[in-house]
Amino acid sequence: MRKVLLATTALIGVALAGSAHAAASSPISLNVGGYNDFVAGLYSESQGIAVGPTGAAASSPRSHHDFEDEFKISFDAMGKASNGIEYGANISLWNGPEVTNAWAGGANGVTVNSAYVWMSGAFGKVLLGDEHGASDLFVYAPTVGEGQLDGRYMDFTSPFSLARIMPSGIDNTEHSTKITYYTPKVGNDANKVQLGVSYIPNMYDYGSNVTKFYAAAPAAGGGANGQANSPYQDVVKAAVEYWGNWHPVHAALSAQLIEGQGSTTGLATTTIGGAGAAASATPAGKAMAFGAWGLGGQLGIDQVAGLTLGASYNNLGHYDAVHGQNKNQQVFDVGAKYEFDKIGVAVNYLNGSEYDNMLLSGAVAGTTANDTNYVSNFNGYGAGATYTWFPGLTSAADLTFFTQGMDTQVDTAHNDGYVFLVSQKLTF
């Protein structure tokens, strides 16, 4: 399937490029947009550990308040040929969290959030480069402002003590270099459906990097040619979304499937297996091949304009697990959003169980091969509100509570806490 997808997409791209070149085209336009989001946070975690100099758990004072400034700037170029084919490119830069900085944010450094070229027409849409892929079609419980349980609160928690359990299932900020194809939206005004599929040679591998070796490189080649970031190869994403309007309700329903082959290098040498000093906490072994799937939807009620209800379920299979780690991995979320005039409010709940092999609890005595870094019960409760002062200028308040239980008798493996955020955001 991967070879067919790769070859077919390449042929489509060559054919369309030739067709677009042959036809007279309109001048390429360039749009610049983005946002700046200032956030003040109050936060607490009960797990009193921090990364020590050798990667072991170590006592450390915890901060409880700080400011954060996240920004993004996006450049969109677009042209249109006389035969109706549209084409373009996107490059967006930000300082936000992703796997390459252990989901801790880029501090004052700027990284690429997306960079791809695309073409669209009656055949659908093809994207080539660094972007989220077909899983963008997947929907889950709605949020407002800073996203409640959709991840922003994790900027104020430690990735080595709190698991990244998200309503999207597998990380929805992933933008590995890939090929993605979307079909046209097929249907009528009341019912439409769209499918998407992506192929990723190396997951969590970005930009101009070319993977030449999957383990330590030969001495002559030096370590720079090794693959240190990708725990999975030949990853395929497939997703479908349906939009329906059945008065008095309207809905968006979705399903996704993600599968990948485990790397030939140990999980501890990959970014998600133990970034930086946390690598010593990662169990020995290679990442298992995984197959993950999910179902999600949102529902609106015509009689209550502005109200959206939503829920999703994801089964993660063996994602981020090594042999011997065979316990259940799943995430469920449910929530509601209500928007009226300039105000938006949302509440949501998330429950999950999964392995997170970045957690330092694996270095604590008392764990076993099968339950190392296994979060047996995670519960999150979120509420948020926004007020739009003027077009593009929004204030938000966001409160998230979480409880994390791990399948071990070591008290420090458990983690309860909260994050309260107040923000001012300008989108342009």
C-alpha positions in Angstrom: 0.0 0.0 0.0 2.8 2.4 0.9 4.6 1.9 -2.4 1.4 2.3 -4.4 0.6 5.5 -2.5 4.0 6.9 -3.0 4.2 6.1 -6.7 0.6 7.3 -7.5 1.1 10.6 -5.7 4.4 11.2 -7.5 2.8 10.6 -10.9 -0.2 12.9 -10.0 2.2 15.6 -8.9 4.3 15.4 -12.1 1.2 15.5 -14.3 -0.4 18.4 -12.5 2.8 20.4 -12.4 3.1 20.0 -16.2 -0.5 20.9 -16.8 -0.2 24.0 -14.5 2.9 25.1 -16.3 1.4 24.8 -19.7 -1.6 27.0 -18.8 -1.4 30.7 -18.3 -1.4 31.4 -14.6 -2.3 34.3 -12.4 0.4 36.1 -10.5 1.4 34.3 -7.2 0.0 36.2 -4.2 1.6 36.2 -0.8 -0.2 36.5 2.5 1.4 36.9 5.9 -0.4 36.0 9.1 0.2 34.6 12.6 -0.4 35.4 16.2 1.3 36.5 19.4 -0.1 34.9 22.6 1.0 36.2 26.0 0.1 33.8 28.9 0.3 34.2 32.7 0.2 30.9 34.5 -0.3 29.6 38.0 0.4 25.9 38.3 1.3 23.0 40.6 2.3 19.3 40.4 2.3 17.0 43.4 5.1 14.9 41.9 8.2 16.4 43.5 10.9 15.2 41.1 13.1 16.9 38.6 15.7 15.8 36.1 19.0 15.1 38.0 22.5 15.3 36.4 22.4 11.5 35.7 18.8 11.3 34.7 17.7 9.9 38.0 14.8 11.4 40.1 16.1 14.2 42.3 14.4 16.6 44.7 14.1 20.1 43.4 12.1 23.3 44.3 9.1 23.7 42.0 8.1 27.0 40.6 4.3 27.9 40.7 4.0 30.9 38.5 5.5 32.3 35.3 4.8 34.1 32.1 5.0 32.6 28.6 5.0 34.3 25.2 4.2 32.0 22.2 4.2 33.4 18.7 3.8 32.1 15.1 4.3 33.8 11.7 2.9 32.1 8.6 3.7 32.8 4.9 1.2 31.6 2.4 1.9 31.8 -1.4 -0.9 30.9 -3.8 -1.5 31.0 -7.6 -4.2 29.8 -9.9 -3.8 28.4 -13.4 -6.3 29.1 -16.2 -7.4 25.5 -16.1 -8.6 26.0 -12.5 -5.8 24.2 -10.7 -4.7 26.1 -7.6 -1.2 25.7 -6.2 0.9 27.2 -3.5 3.3 26.8 -0.6 3.2 27.5 3.2 6.0 28.2 5.6 5.2 28.9 9.3 7.7 29.5 12.1 7.0 29.4 15.8 8.6 29.0 19.2 6.1 26.4 20.5 6.6 22.9 22.0 7.2 19.8 19.9 9.1 16.6 20.0 12.5 18.1 19.1 12.5 20.2 22.2 10.9 17.6 24.4 7.6 19.4 24.2 9.0 22.1 26.5 8.8 24.9 24.0 11.5 26.6 22.0 12.2 29.2 24.6 13.5 32.1 22.5 14.4 29.8 19.6 12.3 29.6 16.5 11.6 26.4 14.7 9.6 25.4 11.6 6.0 24.5 12.4 5.1 23.7 8.8 6.7 23.9 5.3 5.0 22.4 2.3 3.9 22.9 -1.3 0.4 21.9 -2.5 -1.9 21.6 -5.5 -5.6 21.3 -5.6 -8.4 20.9 -8.2 -11.2 18.6 -9.2 -8.9 15.7 -8.3 -8.6 16.8 -4.7 -5.6 18.2 -2.9 -1.9 17.0 -2.6 0.4 18.4 0.0 4.2 17.6 0.0 6.4 18.6 3.0 6.2 19.2 6.7 2.5 19.3 7.9 0.1 17.5 10.2 -1.3 15.1 7.6 -4.6 13.3 7.2 -5.2 13.2 10.9 -6.3 16.9 10.7 -9.7 15.5 9.6 -10.2 13.9 13.0 -12.5 15.8 15.4 -12.9 15.6 19.2 -14.5 17.6 22.0 -14.6 21.3 21.3 -12.4 23.9 23.2 -12.0 27.6 23.3 -9.1 30.0 24.0 -6.0 28.1 25.3 -7.5 24.7 24.6 -8.2 23.3 28.0 -7.2 19.6 27.8 -6.0 19.9 24.2 -2.4 20.5 25.3 -1.5 24.1 26.1 -1.6 23.5 29.8 1.3 21.1 29.3 3.6 24.0 28.6 3.4 24.6 32.4 4.0 20.9 33.5 7.1 18.7 33.3 7.2 16.3 30.4 9.2 14.0 32.7 6.6 13.8 35.4 3.2 14.2 33.6 2.2 12.1 30.6 1.1 13.6 27.3 -2.4 12.2 27.1 -4.3 14.1 24.4 -7.8 13.9 22.9 -6.3 13.5 19.5 -4.7 10.2 20.6 -1.3 10.5 19.0 0.4 13.9 19.1 -1.6 16.4 17.0 1.4 18.8 16.6 3.4 16.2 14.7 4.5 17.6 11.3 7.0 15.0 10.0 8.0 15.4 6.3 5.3 13.5 4.4 3.0 13.2 1.4 -0.7 13.8 2.0 -3.7 13.4 -0.4 -7.2 14.6 0.3 -10.1 13.7 -1.9 -12.6 16.4 -2.9 -15.6 16.8 -0.5 -18.2 14.6 -2.1 -21.9 15.0 -1.6 -24.5 17.8 -1.5 -25.3 20.8 0.7 -26.7 18.6 3.5 -24.2 15.7 3.4 -20.5 15.7 2.5 -17.6 13.3 3.0 -13.8 13.6 2.6 -11.0 11.1 2.9 -7.3 11.7 3.5 -4.2 9.6 3.5 -0.6 10.4 4.4 2.7 8.5 4.1 5.7 9.3 6.4 9.1 7.6 5.8 10.4 8.6 9.2 8.1 9.9 11.9 9.3 12.9 13.8 11.8 13.7 11.1 11.7 17.1 9.6 12.9 19.5 6.9 16.1 18.8 5.0 17.3 15.9 7.1 17.9 12.6 5.2 18.0 9.5 7.3 21.0 7.4 6.1 21.2 5.0 9.0 18.7 3.8 11.6 21.3 3.0 14.2 24.7 4.5 15.1 26.5 5.5 12.0 29.8 3.8 10.9 32.9 5.4 12.4 33.8 7.0 9.0 30.4 8.6 8.8 30.2 10.0 12.2 27.2 10.2 14.6 25.6 13.0 12.6 24.3 10.4 10.1 22.6 8.3 12.7 18.8 8.5 13.2 18.3 9.8 16.7 14.8 11.2 16.4 12.6 8.7 14.6 11.1 5.8 16.5 8.9 4.7 13.6 9.3 4.2 9.9 6.8 3.8 7.0 4.0 5.4 8.9 0.6 5.6 7.2 -2.3 7.9 8.3 -5.8 7.5 7.0 -8.8 9.5 8.1 -12.3 10.3 7.0 -14.7 13.1 8.0 -18.4 13.4 7.3 -20.5 16.6 7.6 -24.3 16.2 7.9 -27.2 18.5 8.4 -30.3 16.7 9.7 -32.5 19.4 11.1 -32.7 20.2 14.0 -29.1 19.0 14.4 -25.9 19.1 12.3 -22.8 17.0 12.9 -19.2 16.3 11.9 -18.2 12.6 12.3 -14.7 11.3 11.9 -12.5 8.2 12.0 -8.7 7.8 11.8 -6.2 4.9 11.5 -2.4 5.3 12.0 0.1 2.5 11.7 3.9 2.4 11.7 6.8 0.0 11.8 9.2 0.1 14.8 12.7 1.4 14.4 15.7 -0.9 14.4 17.3 1.3 17.1 16.4 1.3 20.8 13.5 3.4 22.0 15.8 5.1 24.5 17.8 6.7 21.7 14.7 8.3 20.1 13.3 11.6 21.1 9.9 10.3 22.4 11.7 7.4 24.2 13.6 9.6 26.6 14.8 13.0 25.5 17.9 14.3 27.2 18.6 13.1 30.7 15.3 11.2 30.9 16.8 8.5 28.5 18.0 6.6 31.6 14.4 6.1 32.7 13.4 4.4 29.4 13.0 0.6 29.4 15.5 -1.3 27.2 14.2 -2.4 23.8 13.0 -1.2 20.5 9.7 0.4 19.7 7.0 -2.1 18.7 5.1 -1.7 15.4 1.8 -0.1 16.2 -1.7 0.3 14.8 -3.9 3.0 16.4 -7.4 4.0 15.5 -10.0 6.4 16.7 -13.6 7.7 16.3 -14.8 11.2 17.1 -17.6 13.6 16.4 -19.2 17.0 17.1 -22.9 17.8 17.2 -24.7 21.2 17.0 -28.3 21.9 17.8 -30.2 24.4 15.6 -32.5 25.5 18.4 -29.5 26.4 20.6 -27.3 28.5 18.2 -23.7 28.5 19.2 -23.8 25.2 21.2 -21.5 22.4 20.1 -21.1 19.0 21.8 -18.3 16.6 21.1 -16.5 13.4 22.1 -13.9 11.0 20.8 -12.2 7.6 21.6 -8.8 6.5 20.5 -7.1 3.1 20.9 -3.3 3.7 20.7 -2.3 0.1 20.2 1.5 -0.3 20.9 2.4 3.3 20.2 5.4 4.4 22.4 5.8 0.9 23.8 8.5 -1.8 23.8 8.2 -5.5 24.0 6.9 -6.4 27.5 4.7 -3.3 27.6 1.4 -4.8 26.5 -1.2 -3.1 28.7 -4.2 -1.3 27.4 -3.7 2.2 25.8 -6.7 4.3 25.2 -8.0 7.9 25.5 -11.6 9.2 25.8 -12.8 12.8 25.9 -16.1 14.6 26.0 -17.0 18.2 26.2 -19.2 21.2 25.2 -18.7 24.7 23.8 -21.1 27.6 23.8 -20.4 30.8 21.8 -22.6 33.9 21.9 -21.8 37.4 20.8 -18.2 38.1 21.8 -18.0 35.4 24.5 -17.1 31.7 24.3 -17.1 29.1 27.1 -16.2 25.4 27.1 -15.9 22.5 29.5 -14.3 19.1 28.8 -13.2 15.9 30.4 -10.5 13.5 29.4 -9.7 10.0 30.6 -6.8 7.8 29.5 -4.3 5.0 30.1 -1.1 4.7 28.1 2.7 4.3 28.2 4.8 7.4 28.3 8.4 6.4 28.1 9.7 9.9 28.8 8.5 9.8 32.4 11.3 9.6 35.0 9.3 7.1 37.2 11.0 4.3 35.2 14.2 5.2 37.0 12.6 4.7 40.4 13.0 1.5 42.3 9.9 -0.6 42.5 8.8 -0.6 38.8 8.8 -3.7 36.6 9.4 -4.4 33.0 5.7 -4.5 32.2 4.6 -1.4 34.1 7.5 0.9 33.7 6.1 4.3 32.8 2.6 3.0 32.4 -0.1 5.5 33.4 -3.0 3.3 34.5 -5.5 6.1 35.0 -5.3 9.7 33.9 -8.2 12.1 34.5 -8.3 15.7 33.3 -11.0 18.4 33.9 -10.9 21.6 31.9 -12.9 24.8 31.7 -12.2 27.9 29.6 -13.7 31.2 28.5 -12.8 33.9 26.0 -13.8 37.4 25.2 -13.1 39.0 21.8 -12.5 42.8 22.3 -12.0 43.6 18.7 -11.4 41.5 15.5 -8.3 39.4 16.2 -7.8 40.6 19.9 -9.0 38.0 22.4 -8.6 37.5 26.2 -8.9 34.0 27.7 -9.0 32.2 31.0 -8.3 28.5 31.2 -8.3 26.1 34.2 -7.2 22.5 34.1 -7.1 19.9 36.9 -5.4 16.6 36.4 -4.8 13.4 38.4 -2.3 10.8 37.2 -2.1 7.3 38.6 0.7 4.9 37.6 0.8 1.1 37.9 3.4 1.0 40.6 3.6 1.3 44.4 6.1 4.1 44.3 4.3 7.2 45.6 6.3 9.7 43.6 5.1 8.1 40.4 1.6 9.6 40.9 0.9 13.2 40.0 -2.0 15.5 40.8 -2.2 19.2 40.0 -3.7 22.1 38.2 -2.8 24.8 35.7 -4.6 28.2 35.6 -3.9 30.4 32.6 -4.9 34.0 31.7 -3.9 35.2 28.2 -4.0 38.0 25.7 -3.8 37.0 22.1 -3.6 38.9 18.9 -4.2 37.0 15.7 -3.4 38.7 12.4 
